[in-house]
Amino acid sequence: MFKRILIANRGEIALRIIRCCEEMGIETVIVYSTEDKNSLPVILATKSVCIGPADSKDSYLNQVIILEAAKLTKCDAIHPGYGFLSENADFAKKCEQSGIKFIGPSSKIISQMGDKQHARELMIKNGVNVVPGSKGIVKNYKDALSVAEIIGYPVLIKASAGGGGKGMRKAFSANEMKDAFNCAQKETINAFGNGDMYVEKLIINPKHIEFQILADNYGNIICLGERNCSIQRNNQKLLEETPSWQLPEELRKKMGEQAIIAAKACGYTNAGTVEFIVDKNNNFYFIEMNTRIQVEHPVTEMITGIDIIREQIRVAANLKLSVSNDDIKIQGHAIECRINAKTPGKVSFLHFPAGQDIRIESYLYNGCVISPIYDSMIAKIIVKGKTRLEAVRKMRRALKELVIEGIKTNTEYMFFLTYNRDFVNGNYDTSFYEKNNAEIMGLIKE
């Protein structure tokens, strides 16, 4: 087992990894920017190393200085968390060449699955359902136009490299193709330095369902069930739950089987997520594989009792998974709400909810300062109930108890969301925000 792990991240995911390492008897080194010098991860890690100024490109994305910090502090491995360098094949390769274990899949797998067009072709070859679309990269809008004429409108223009909703545009007719393609390509070049695009059929208002995979170096692959991540704003998730309500058991089984096939197809190891969309007729299609831990992994941990970060570290240390598919027992229902800061500033008072089966993931403390520089998510509230209704009621109670003063947050919005009729009935898809935002906002008293 590793003696010391460097955590190349910040915020709540850095804390999550620190806590897991401490329970496993592993020392931690946290790297941080000058903006985060007073952060909770810096306070709680075994050691801390300042790696640069606030701008991420000079600190959390600075591969050279992070690797130097790992060498100087004699770390055996690096955990990238999510975001930043977590799906950067070049960084993973540099770790491999330096003899420092990257806690995640190999650089080769990250590269394969990070190239969405390559991943798509691999899935087709292995019999996994994919959305109809281009057979390869489309170089310009004229090529995209030709593809759209074959598969029919509407279409979705997507970046081959990237994620987080960047480099994506919809086109409902030929007249919209030029602007949509050029805008999407420009955005993806700016975000990822790669202008490769592809085109696929736009599935109108699908459900976004993802399956959690764990795989070790000995050919063992397990599926920890699915998560419904359909409530999104600008392709950014707001709420996740598991199991996915109203997903037929036969369909769940088929999707889980295809998720494992997808993992086997690329020789996957460590934790990963196979993402599908499901249309109104329950046809499902592979869209991508996330080669990292997900923000929403706690809901899966709540209903399975399996520590996914711990399994990540074990697999990276060349140990077998501590569980098999026969050990997986889904118990109850779990929901996660993401709490986002709407304004930066100092947290003048903080109170987190508590009680049975309520979990808080956050880097906040009384007096901490929320920076405008980084991601706006400041906390996650995760609850578990014996039934979905019990979980919904528990989430309402938790959100009602949450107090964060000094800054504005989306807490009230999430509270009223849990009373929305479509949400309560579990009858929602990716159009939820568009359909219900005005109603929810109308309940908030500014």
For each residue, the residues with C-beta under 8 A, 3 or more apart:
1: 24 25 26 313 317 319
2: 5 26 76 77 101 313 316 317
3: 26 27 76
4: 26 27 28 29 46 73 74 75 76
5: 2 17 21 26 27 28 29 75 76 77 78 79 103 313
6: 28 29 30 31 66 69 70 73 75 77 78 79 100
7: 14 17 18 28 29 30 31 41 45 78 79 81
8: 31 60 66 78 79 80 81 84 85
9: 13 14 17 60 79 80 81 82 83 84 86
10: 13 14 32 33 36 39 41 60 363 374
11: 14 15 39 41 363 374 375 377 378
12: 15 16 361 362 363 377 378 379 380
13: 9 10 16 17 81 82 83 293 295
14: 7 9 10 11 17 18 30 41 45 81 363
15: 11 12 18 19 40 41 44 361 362 363
16: 12 13 19 20 81 309 361
17: 5 7 9 13 14 20 21 28 79 81 309
18: 7 14 15 21 22 28 30 41 44 45
19: 15 16 22 23 44
20: 16 17 23 24 307 309 310 313
21: 5 17 18 24 26 27 28 313
22: 18 19 25 26 28
23: 19 20 310
24: 1 20 21 310 313
25: 1 22
26: 1 2 3 4 5 21 22 313
27: 3 4 5 21 46 47
28: 4 5 6 7 17 18 21 22 45 46 47
29: 4 5 6 7 45 46 47 48 49 69 70 73 75
30: 6 7 14 18 41 42 45 47 48 49
31: 6 7 8 48 49 50 51 59 60 66 69
32: 10 36 37 39 41 42 48 49 50 51 59
33: 10 36 37 50 51 52 53 54 55 56 58 59 60
34: 37 50 52 53 54 59
35: 53 54 371 373 374
36: 10 32 33 39 41 42 371
37: 32 33 34 42 50
38: 42 43 368 369
39: 10 11 32 36 42 43 363 368
40: 15 43 44 363 364 365 368
41: 7 10 11 14 15 18 30 32 36 44 45 48 363
42: 30 32 36 37 38 39 45 48
43: 38 39 40
44: 15 18 19 40 41
45: 7 14 18 28 29 30 41 42 48
46: 4 27 28 29
47: 27 28 29 30 73
48: 29 30 31 32 41 42 45
49: 29 30 31 32 69 72 73
50: 31 32 33 34 37
51: 31 32 33 59 60 62 65 66 69
52: 33 34 55 58 59 62 65
53: 33 34 35 58 59
54: 33 34 35 58 59 371 373
55: 33 52 58 59 373
56: 33 59 60 61 84 373 374
57: 61 62
58: 33 52 53 54 55 61 62
59: 31 32 33 34 51 52 53 54 55 56 62 65
60: 8 9 10 31 33 51 56 66 84 85
61: 56 57 58 84 85
62: 51 52 57 58 59 65 66
63: 66 67 85 88 90 91 94
64: 67 68
65: 51 52 59 62 68 69
66: 6 8 31 51 60 62 63 69 70 78 85 91
67: 63 64 70 71 78 94 95 98 100
68: 64 65 71 72
69: 6 29 31 49 51 65 66 72 73
70: 6 29 66 67 73 75 78 98 100
71: 67 68 74 75 98 100
72: 49 68 69
73: 4 6 29 47 49 69 70
74: 4 71
75: 4 5 6 29 70 71 78 100
76: 2 3 4 5 100 101
77: 2 5 6 100 101 102 103 313 316 317
78: 5 6 7 8 66 67 70 75 95 100 101 102 103
79: 5 6 7 8 9 17 103 312 313
80: 8 9 84 85 86 88 91 102 103 104 292
81: 7 8 9 13 14 16 17 84 86 292 293
82: 9 13 86 292 293 294 295
83: 9 13 86 375
84: 8 9 56 60 61 80 81 88
85: 8 60 61 63 66 80 88 91
86: 9 80 81 82 83 104 291 292 293
87: 110 114 163 290 291 292
88: 63 80 84 85 91 92 110
89: 92 93 107 108 110 111 114
90: 63 93 94 107
91: 63 66 80 85 88 94 95 102
92: 88 89 95 96 102 104 105 106 107 110
93: 89 90 96 97 107
94: 63 67 90 91 97 98
95: 67 78 91 92 98 100 101 102
96: 92 93 99 102 106 107
97: 93 94
98: 67 70 71 94 95
99: 96
100: 6 67 70 71 75 76 77 78 95
101: 2 76 77 78 95 316 317
102: 77 78 80 91 92 95 96 106 107 316
103: 5 77 78 79 80 270 312 313 316
104: 80 86 92 110 270 271 291 292 312 316
105: 92 109 110 113 268 269 270 272 291
106: 92 96 102 109 110 269
107: 89 90 92 93 96 102 110 111
108: 89 111 112
109: 105 106 112 113 266 267 268 269 291
110: 87 88 89 92 104 105 106 107 113 114 291
111: 89 107 108 114 115
112: 108 109 115 118 119 122 266
113: 105 109 110 118 119 266 268 272 288 289 291
114: 87 89 110 111 119 161 291
115: 111 112 118 119 160 161 196
116: 119 120 158 159 160 161 198 288
117: 120 121 134 136 137 160 196 198
118: 112 113 115 121 122 160
119: 112 113 114 115 116 122 123 266 288 289
120: 116 117 123 124 130 133 198 286
121: 117 118 124 125 135 136
122: 112 118 119 125 126 265 266
123: 119 120 126 128 129 130 262 265 286
124: 120 121 127 128 130
125: 121 122 265
126: 122 123 261 262 264 265
127: 124 261
128: 123 124 258 261 262 265 286
129: 123 258 276 283 284 285 286
130: 120 123 124 133 285 286
131: 200 201 203 277 285 286 287
132: 151 200 201
133: 120 130 147 151 155 198 199 200 201
134: 117 137 138 143 144 147 198 199 200
135: 121
136: 117 121 198
137: 117 134 160 196 197 198
138: 134 143 144 147 181 197 198 199
139: 143
140: 143 144 181
141: 144 145 177 178 180 181 182
142: 145 146
143: 134 138 139 140 146 147
144: 134 138 140 141 147 148 155 157 177 181 197 199
145: 141 142 148 149 174 177
146: 142 143 149 150
147: 133 134 138 143 144 150 151 155 199
148: 144 145 151 152 153 155 171 174 177 199
149: 145 146 152 174
150: 146 147
151: 132 133 147 148 155 199 200 201
152: 148 149 155 201
153: 148 171 172 173 174 202
154: 170 171 172 201 202 204
155: 133 144 147 148 151 152 170 171 199 200 201 202
156: 168 169 170 171 199 200 201 202
157: 144 168 169 170 171 180 181 184 197 198 199
158: 116 167 168 184 197 198 199 200
159: 116 162 166 167 168 184 185 187 188 191 192 194 196 197
160: 115 116 117 118 137 194 196 197 198
161: 114 115 116 188 192 194 196
162: 159 166 167 188 191 192 194
163: 87 166 288 290
164: 235 236
165: 168 234 235 236
166: 159 162 163 187 188 191 192
167: 158 159 162 184 185 187 188 191 192 197
168: 156 157 158 159 165 184 235
169: 156 157 180 181 183 184
170: 154 155 156 157 176 180 202
171: 148 153 154 155 156 157 176 177 180 181
172: 153 154 176
173: 153 176 177
174: 145 148 149 153 177
175:
176: 170 171 172 173 179 180
177: 141 144 145 148 171 173 174 180 181
178: 141 181 182
179: 176 182 183
180: 141 157 169 170 171 176 177 183 184
181: 138 140 141 144 157 169 171 177 178 184 185 197
182: 141 178 179 185 186
183: 169 179 180 186 187
184: 157 158 159 167 168 169 180 181 187 188 197
185: 159 167 181 182 188 189 195 197
186: 182 183 189 190
187: 159 166 167 183 184 190 191
188: 159 161 162 166 167 184 185 191 192 194 195 196 197
189: 185 186 192 193 194 195
190: 186 187
191: 159 162 166 167 187 188
192: 159 161 162 166 167 188 189
193: 189
194: 159 160 161 162 188 189
195: 185 188 189
196: 115 117 137 159 160 161 188
197: 137 138 144 157 158 159 160 167 181 184 185 188
198: 116 117 120 133 134 136 137 138 157 158 160
199: 133 134 138 144 147 148 151 155 156 157 158
200: 131 132 133 134 151 155 156 158
201: 131 132 133 151 152 154 155 156
202: 153 154 155 156 170
203: 131 206 277 279 285
204: 154 279
205: 280 429 430 431
206: 203 230 277 278 279 280 429 430
207: 228 230 244 247 277 278 428 429 430
208: 228 229 230 232 275 276 277 429 430
209: 226 227 228 229 230 244 247 255 275 276 277 278 284
210: 226 227 229 273 274 275 276 290 294
211: 223 224 225 226 227 255 256 259 273 274 275 276
212: 223 224 225 226 227 271 273 294 297 300 308
213: 221 222 223 224 259 260 263 268 271 272 273 274
214: 221 222 224 270 271 306 308 311 315 321
215: 220 221 222 263 268 269 270 272 315 321
216: 219 220 269 314 315 319 320 321
217: 269 315 318
218: 320
219: 216
220: 215 216 320 321 324
221: 213 214 215 260 263 264 268
222: 213 214 215 321 323 324 325 328
223: 211 212 213 256 259 260 325 328
224: 211 212 213 214 300 304 306 308 328
225: 211 212 242 243 256 300 303 304 328 330
226: 209 210 211 212 242 243 244 247 252 255 256
227: 209 210 211 212 240 241 242 244 296 299 300
228: 207 208 209 240 241 242 243 244 245 247
229: 208 209 210 232 237 240 296
230: 206 207 208 209 428 429 430 432
231: 237 238 239 240 417 423 428 432 433
232: 208 229 235 236 237 238 430 432 433
233: 236 238 433 437
234: 165
235: 164 165 168 232
236: 164 165 232 233
237: 229 231 232 240 295 296 338
238: 231 232 233 337 338 410 414 417 433
239: 231 335 336 337 338 414 417
240: 227 228 229 231 237 296 299 335 336
241: 227 228 244 245 299 333 334 335 336 388 391
242: 225 226 227 228 299 300 303 333 334
243: 225 226 228 247 252 303 330 333
244: 207 209 226 227 228 241 247 252
245: 228 241 388 426
246: 426 427
247: 207 209 226 228 243 244 251 252 278
248: 251 252 282
249: 252 253
250: 253 254
251: 247 248 254 255 278 282 284
252: 226 243 244 247 248 249 255 256
253: 249 250 256 257
254: 250 251 257 258 284
255: 209 211 226 251 252 258 259 276 284
256: 211 223 225 226 252 253 259 260
257: 253 254 260 261
258: 128 129 254 255 261 262 274 276 284 286
259: 211 213 223 255 256 262 263 274 276
260: 213 221 223 256 257 263 264
261: 126 127 128 257 258 264 265
262: 123 126 128 258 259 265 266 268 274 286 289
263: 213 215 221 259 260 266 268 272 274 289
264: 126 221 260 261 267 268
265: 122 123 125 126 128 261 262
266: 109 112 113 119 122 262 263 289
267: 109 264
268: 105 109 113 213 215 221 262 263 264 272 289 291
269: 105 106 109 215 216 217 315
270: 103 104 105 214 215 291 312 315 316
271: 104 212 213 214 292 293 297 308 311 312 315
272: 105 113 213 215 263 268 289 290 291 292
273: 210 211 212 213 289 290 294
274: 210 211 213 258 259 262 263 286 289
275: 208 209 210 211 286 287 288 289 290
276: 129 208 209 210 211 255 258 259 284 285 286 287
277: 131 203 206 207 208 209 284 285 287 430
278: 206 207 209 247 251 282 283 284 285
279: 203 204 206 282 283 284 285
280: 205 206 429
281:
282: 248 251 278 279
283: 129 278 279
284: 129 209 251 254 255 258 276 277 278 279
285: 129 130 131 203 276 277 278 279
286: 120 123 128 129 130 131 258 262 274 275 276
287: 131 275 276 277
288: 113 116 119 163 275
289: 113 119 262 263 266 268 272 273 274 275
290: 87 163 210 272 273 275 294
291: 86 87 104 105 109 110 113 114 268 270 272
292: 80 81 82 86 87 104 271 272
293: 13 81 82 86 271 297 308 309 312
294: 82 210 212 273 290 297
295: 13 82 237 338 377 380
296: 227 229 237 240 299 300 336
297: 212 271 293 294 300 301 308 309
298: 301 302 334 336 359 361 380 382
299: 227 240 241 242 296 302 303 334 335 336 382
300: 212 224 225 227 242 296 297 303 304 306 308 334
301: 297 298 304 305 306 307 308
302: 298 299 332 334 357 359 382 383 384
303: 225 242 243 299 300 330 331 332 333 334 384
304: 224 225 300 301 328 329 330 331
305: 301 329 331
306: 214 224 300 301 311 323 328
307: 20 301 310 311
308: 212 214 224 271 293 297 300 301 311 312
309: 16 17 20 293 297 312 313
310: 20 23 24 307 313 314 322
311: 214 271 306 307 308 314 315 321 322 323
312: 79 103 104 270 271 293 308 309 315 316
313: 1 2 5 20 21 24 26 77 79 103 309 310 316 317
314: 216 310 311 317 319 320 321 322
315: 214 215 216 217 269 270 271 311 312 318 319 321
316: 2 77 101 102 103 104 270 312 313
317: 1 2 77 101 313 314
318: 217 315
319: 1 216 314 315 322
320: 216 218 220 314
321: 214 215 216 220 222 311 314 315 324
322: 310 311 314 319
323: 222 306 311 327 328
324: 220 222 321 327 328
325: 222 223 328
326:
327: 323 324
328: 222 223 224 225 304 306 323 324 325
329: 304 305
330: 225 243 303 304
331: 303 304 305
332: 302 303 357 384 385 386 387 391
333: 241 242 243 303 384 385 386 387 388 390 391
334: 241 242 298 299 300 302 303 382 383 384 385 391
335: 239 240 241 299 382 383 391 392 395
336: 239 240 241 296 298 299 380 381 382
337: 238 239 380 381 395 399 414 418
338: 237 238 239 295 377 379 380 414
339: 362 377 378 379 380 381 402 404 409 410 411 414
340: 376 377 378 409 410
341: 344 370 376 377 378 407 408 409
342: 376 407 408 409 410
343: 370 407 408
344: 341 369 370 371 372 407
345: 369 370 406 407
346: 367 368 369 370 406 407
347: 350 364 365 366 367 368 369 370 404 405 406 407
348: 366 367 405 406
349: 366 403 404 405 406
350: 347 364 365 366 403 404 405
351: 401 402 403
352: 360 362 379 401 402
353: 358 360 381 397 398 399 400 401 402
354: 358 401
355: 358 394 397 398
356:
357: 302 332 383 384 385 394
358: 353 354 355 381 382 383 394 398
359: 298 302 381 382 383 384
360: 352 353 379 380 381 382
361: 12 15 16 298 379 380 382
362: 12 15 339 352 378 379 380
363: 10 11 12 14 15 39 40 41 368 378
364: 40 347 350 368 378 379 404
365: 40 347 350 368
366: 347 348 349 350
367: 346 347 348
368: 38 39 40 346 347 363 364 365
369: 38 344 345 346 347
370: 341 343 344 345 346 347 378 407
371: 35 36 54 344 374
372: 344
373: 35 54 55 56
374: 10 11 35 56 371
375: 11 83
376: 340 341 342
377: 11 12 295 338 339 340 341 380
378: 11 12 339 340 341 362 363 364 370 404 409
379: 12 338 339 352 360 361 362 364 402 404
380: 12 295 298 336 337 338 339 360 361 362 377
381: 336 337 339 353 358 359 360 395 398 399 402
382: 298 299 302 334 335 336 358 359 360 361
383: 302 334 335 357 358 359 391 394 395 398
384: 302 303 332 333 334 357 359 391 394
385: 332 333 334 357 388 389 390 391 392 393 394
386: 332 333 390
387: 332 333 390 391
388: 241 245 333 385 391 392 426
389: 385 392 393
390: 333 385 386 387 393 394
391: 241 332 333 334 335 383 384 385 387 388 394 395
392: 335 385 388 389 395 396 418 423 424
393: 385 389 390 396 397
394: 355 357 358 383 384 385 390 391 397 398
395: 335 337 381 383 391 392 398 399 418
396: 392 393 399 400 415 418 419
397: 353 355 393 394 400 401
398: 353 355 358 381 383 394 395 401 402
399: 337 353 381 395 396 402 411 414 415 418
400: 353 396 397 415
401: 351 352 353 354 397 398
402: 339 351 352 353 379 381 398 399 411
403: 349 350 351
404: 339 347 349 350 364 378 379 407 409 411
405: 347 348 349 350
406: 345 346 347 348 349
407: 341 342 343 344 345 346 347 370 404
408: 341 342 343
409: 339 340 341 342 378 404
410: 238 339 340 342 413 414
411: 339 399 402 404 414 415
412: 415 416 444
413: 410 416 417 440 441 444
414: 238 239 337 338 339 399 410 411 417 418
415: 396 399 400 411 412 418 419
416: 412 413 419 420 440 443 444
417: 231 238 239 413 414 420 423 436 440
418: 337 392 395 396 399 414 415 423 424
419: 396 415 416 423 424
420: 416 417 423 424 436 439 440
421: 424 425
422: 425 427 428 432 435 436
423: 231 392 417 418 419 420 426 428 432 436
424: 392 418 419 420 421
425: 421 422
426: 245 246 388 423
427: 246 422
428: 207 230 231 422 423 431 432
429: 205 206 207 208 230 280 432
430: 205 206 207 208 230 232 277
431: 205 428 434 435
432: 230 231 232 422 423 428 429 435 436
433: 231 232 233 238 436 437
434: 431 437
435: 422 431 432
436: 417 420 422 423 432 433 439 440
437: 233 433 434 440 441
438: 441 442
439: 420 436 442 443
440: 413 416 417 420 436 437 443 444
441: 413 437 438 444
442: 438 439
443: 416 439 440
444: 412 413 416 440 441
445:
446:
